[in-house]
Amino acid sequence: MTDEKALEKHTVAELKEIAQGTGKIEGLSTMKKADLISAIRAVQDEMVETMEDVSPETVEKVPEEKASKAPEESAETGGEDIPSEPVKEKPKKKAGKAPKKGAVTVSSLKEKMGVLKQRKAELKEKGDRMGVNRLRRRINRLKKRTKILARAAS
């Protein structure tokens, strides 16, 4: 646990590492230094509260190995059932983030344009003007990228 004043001395990168270490803070990449400090403090306060709720006697009775076992296993060994915290799953990655892109070639961009042109024709038949407009803009962006790549290649 870090001191409150010590958090102020850390850089944003160091604060992000500390926040990642907690595993309970989301949206780190968009947070500013003040937001990171307040989020870390909130997690630390939460951890202190949970530590105060657990009596020292309980901690001594339950070694780490038994605490990690499922309640059924502890019943088989004759130990008493101790309610454990539900295991938190890692948050799923947001769909808005694009995966890292590989090497983009003119031919791959032209393939994408061909697919988008087909979808644009389908939407035109259905009468979806907004969808057609959206695809038209995407196709134009791809055309610009192909021109830039062609210039860079020559």
C-alpha positions in Angstrom: 0.0 0.0 0.0 1.4 3.4 -0.9 1.2 6.6 1.1 -1.2 9.2 -0.2 1.5 11.9 -0.5 3.7 9.4 -2.2 1.1 8.9 -5.0 1.4 12.5 -5.9 5.1 12.1 -6.6 4.7 9.2 -9.0 4.4 9.8 -12.8 1.3 8.9 -14.7 3.0 5.8 -16.1 3.9 4.6 -12.6 0.4 5.3 -11.3 -1.0 3.3 -14.2 1.2 0.4 -13.2 0.0 0.6 -9.6 -3.6 0.7 -10.8 -3.1 -2.3 -13.0 -1.6 -4.1 -10.0 -4.9 -3.7 -8.2 -6.8 -5.3 -11.0 -10.0 -3.4 -10.0 -9.7 -0.2 -12.0 -10.9 0.0 -15.6 -10.3 2.7 -18.2 -6.7 3.4 -17.1 -5.6 4.6 -20.6 -8.0 7.6 -20.5 -7.5 8.7 -16.9 -5.5 11.7 -15.9 -3.1 11.8 -13.0 -5.7 13.2 -10.5 -8.2 10.5 -11.6 -5.7 7.8 -11.2 -4.7 9.0 -7.7 -8.4 9.1 -6.6 -9.1 5.7 -8.1 -6.1 4.1 -6.4 -7.0 5.7 -3.1 -10.6 4.4 -3.5 -9.3 0.8 -4.1 -6.9 1.1 -1.2 -9.7 2.4 1.1 -11.9 -0.6 0.0 -9.0 -3.0 0.8 -8.6 -1.5 4.2 -12.3 -1.9 5.0 -12.3 -5.5 3.9 -9.2 -6.1 6.0 -10.9 -4.6 9.0 -13.9 -6.8 8.5 -11.8 -9.9 8.7 -10.7 -10.7 12.3 -7.1 -11.8 12.9 -8.4 -15.1 14.4 -10.1 -16.0 11.1 -6.9 -15.3 9.2 -4.9 -17.5 11.4 -7.3 -20.4 11.2 -7.5 -20.5 7.4 -4.2 -21.0 5.6 -4.1 -19.7 2.0 -4.3 -23.2 0.5 -7.7 -24.0 2.2 -9.0 -20.5 1.4 -8.5 -21.1 -2.3 -10.3 -24.5 -2.2 -13.9 -24.8 -3.1 -16.4 -25.4 -0.3 -17.0 -29.0 -1.4 -13.3 -29.8 -1.0 -13.1 -28.4 2.5 -16.2 -30.4 3.5 -14.5 -33.6 2.3 -11.4 -32.9 4.4 -13.5 -32.3 7.5 -12.8 -28.6 7.7 -15.6 -26.2 8.3 -17.2 -24.4 5.3 -15.9 -20.9 5.1 -17.8 -18.7 2.6 -15.3 -17.3 0.1 -15.6 -14.2 -2.0 -16.9 -14.9 -5.5 -14.1 -15.1 -8.0 -14.2 -12.0 -10.2 -13.8 -12.8 -13.9 -11.5 -10.6 -16.0 -13.5 -7.9 -17.8 -14.0 -8.7 -21.4 -12.3 -6.4 -23.9 -14.6 -3.8 -25.3 -15.7 -4.2 -28.8 -14.8 -0.6 -29.6 -11.1 -1.3 -29.5 -9.7 -2.5 -32.7 -7.1 -5.3 -32.7 -3.6 -4.5 -33.8 -3.3 -4.2 -37.5 -0.9 -6.2 -39.6 0.8 -5.1 -42.8 -1.7 -3.2 -44.9 -1.3 -3.6 -48.6 -3.0 -1.9 -51.6 -4.5 -5.2 -52.7 -5.9 -5.9 -49.2 -7.5 -2.4 -49.1 -9.0 -2.9 -52.6 -10.5 -6.2 -51.4 -12.1 -4.4 -48.5 -13.4 -1.8 -50.9 -15.0 -4.5 -53.1 -16.8 -6.0 -50.1 -18.0 -2.7 -49.0 -19.2 -1.8 -52.5 -21.3 -5.0 -52.5 -22.8 -4.2 -49.1 -23.5 -0.7 -50.3 -25.4 -2.0 -53.3 -27.5 -4.3 -51.0 -28.3 -1.4 -48.8 -29.2 0.7 -51.8 -31.7 -1.9 -52.8 -33.3 -2.0 -49.4 -33.5 1.9 -49.3 -31.2 2.4 -46.3 -29.8 5.8 -47.2 -27.9 6.3 -43.9 -26.2 2.9 -44.3 -25.3 3.7 -47.9 -23.9 7.1 -46.8 -21.8 5.5 -44.1 -20.4 2.9 -46.5 -19.7 5.6 -49.1 -17.5 7.5 -46.6 -15.7 4.3 -45.6 -15.0 3.5 -49.2 -13.7 7.0 -49.8 -11.3 6.7 -46.8 -10.0 3.4 -48.1 -9.4 5.0 -51.5 -7.4 7.7 -49.9 -5.3 5.1 -48.0 -4.6 3.2 -51.2 -3.4 6.3 -52.9 -1.1 7.1 -50.0 0.3 3.5 -49.9 0.8 3.6 -53.7 2.8 6.8 -53.5 4.9 5.4 -50.7 5.6 2.2 -52.6 6.9 4.1 -55.7 
